[in-house]
Amino acid sequence: MNTVRPGSHLTLHYRLAGPDGADVVSTFKDQPATLSLGAGQLAPAIENKLIGLEEGAEATFHLAPGEAFGERNPEMLQKVRRSLLAEHGDPQAEYHVGDVVEFPTPDGTGRFAGVVRECGQDWLLFDFNHPLAGQAVTFQVRLIGVL
C-alpha cells in the first residue's frame, strides 16, 4: 500500500470546514481532487497531516485557531486610495463592504485578493488576510490514490 510522502501525487476527496462546521470546500459530492504535496494547493499545516497516511485511509483533523492559515495580521489591513484603484482598474467600478477584489502581484505573474472592510470618501480598507486566518478548521480526507 502506498504511503503519503512529501511530493506525493494524491487523488482524494476532502472537506474543509470553518469554526462553525459549515463547509468551505468539499469534493465529496463531486469528482475527487488531484494534487501534489508541496505545490501550494493545500496549506502546509494540512499537508503535514496527510504525511504518513496510507492509500485508502480516511481521517478527520481538527486544527487549532491559526494553525492552518496563520494568525490574523493587522498589517494585512491596508487603505487603498480610490484614485489608485481607478488608475489600475475600472474607473467606473463601485465597491461595497464584503466585495472581494483581485490585485496583480508586484511582479505581475500572479494575483491575490482582498476583501473590502470599510469604504471612505477617497479610500477603501482592504483585508488581505486569508479568510480563515486565526480560526479553527476541520479537514476531512479520504485518500483514493497515492503515487
C-alpha positions in Angstrom: 0.0 0.0 0.0 1.4 3.4 -0.9 2.0 6.0 1.8 1.8 9.8 1.5 5.3 11.4 1.5 6.4 14.9 0.6 6.0 15.4 -3.1 3.4 12.6 -3.4 0.7 12.9 -6.1 -2.7 12.3 -4.5 -6.3 11.6 -5.6 -8.6 12.3 -2.7 -11.9 13.6 -1.5 -11.6 16.3 1.1 -13.7 18.7 3.1 -12.6 21.9 4.8 -15.0 23.3 7.4 -14.7 26.6 9.3 -15.2 27.0 13.0 -19.0 26.9 12.7 -18.8 23.5 11.0 -20.0 24.8 7.6 -18.3 23.6 4.5 -15.8 26.0 3.0 -15.0 23.5 0.3 -15.9 19.8 -0.2 -15.3 17.4 -3.1 -17.3 14.5 -1.6 -20.3 15.1 -3.8 -18.3 15.8 -7.0 -15.2 14.5 -8.6 -12.2 13.8 -6.4 -9.3 16.3 -6.3 -5.8 15.6 -7.6 -2.9 17.4 -6.2 0.8 17.3 -5.5 2.1 17.8 -2.0 4.4 20.8 -1.8 2.8 22.6 -4.8 0.9 25.0 -2.6 -2.6 23.6 -3.3 -3.2 23.0 0.4 -2.0 24.9 3.4 1.3 23.4 4.7 -0.2 22.5 8.1 -2.9 20.5 6.3 -0.3 18.8 4.0 1.6 17.8 7.1 -1.4 16.0 8.5 -1.5 13.9 5.3 2.1 12.7 5.6 2.2 9.0 6.6 -1.4 8.2 5.7 -1.8 5.1 3.5 -3.8 4.9 0.3 -7.5 4.2 1.2 -7.2 6.0 4.6 -10.0 8.2 5.9 -9.3 10.7 8.6 -10.5 13.9 10.2 -8.2 16.5 11.6 -9.1 19.5 13.8 -6.6 22.3 13.5 -6.4 24.9 16.3 -7.1 28.6 15.6 -4.3 29.9 13.3 -2.7 26.5 12.7 -4.0 26.0 9.2 -3.9 29.6 7.8 -1.9 31.5 10.3 -3.0 34.2 12.8 -4.7 37.3 11.6 -2.1 40.0 10.9 -3.3 43.6 11.5 -0.7 44.8 9.0 -2.7 42.9 6.3 -5.4 45.6 6.6 -4.5 48.3 4.1 -6.1 51.5 2.9 -6.1 52.0 -0.8 -6.9 55.3 -2.5 -9.8 55.2 -4.8 -7.7 57.1 -7.4 -5.2 54.2 -7.4 -7.9 51.7 -8.0 -9.3 53.8 -10.8 -5.8 54.2 -12.3 -5.1 50.4 -12.3 -8.6 49.1 -12.8 -12.1 50.0 -13.9 -12.5 53.8 -13.1 -16.3 53.2 -13.1 -16.2 50.3 -10.6 -18.3 50.6 -7.4 -17.1 48.9 -4.2 -19.1 47.7 -1.3 -18.2 46.2 2.1 -17.7 42.5 1.6 -16.6 42.7 -2.0 -13.6 40.6 -3.0 -11.2 42.4 -5.3 -8.3 40.8 -7.1 -5.0 42.6 -7.4 -1.9 41.7 -9.5 1.2 40.7 -7.6 4.0 43.3 -7.8 5.9 41.2 -10.4 2.7 40.8 -12.5 2.9 37.0 -12.6 0.1 36.2 -10.2 -2.9 37.6 -8.4 -4.1 38.0 -4.8 -7.4 39.1 -3.3 -8.5 41.5 -0.6 -11.9 41.9 1.0 -13.4 45.4 1.3 -13.9 46.1 5.0 -14.7 49.8 5.0 -15.5 52.5 2.4 -14.3 56.0 3.0 -14.7 59.1 0.9 -11.5 58.7 -1.1 -10.2 55.3 0.2 -11.2 51.7 0.8 -9.9 49.5 3.6 -8.9 46.0 2.3 -8.3 42.9 4.4 -5.6 40.8 2.7 -5.6 38.1 5.4 -6.8 34.6 4.4 -10.5 34.4 5.3 -9.8 31.6 7.7 -6.7 33.2 9.3 -6.9 32.9 13.1 -9.8 30.4 13.0 -10.1 26.8 13.9 -10.8 24.5 10.9 -11.7 20.8 10.4 -10.1 18.9 7.5 -11.7 15.6 6.5 -10.0 13.4 3.9 -10.5 10.1 2.0 -7.3 9.1 0.2 -8.2 7.3 -3.1 -4.8 7.1 -4.7 -1.1 7.9 -3.8 1.7 8.0 -6.3 
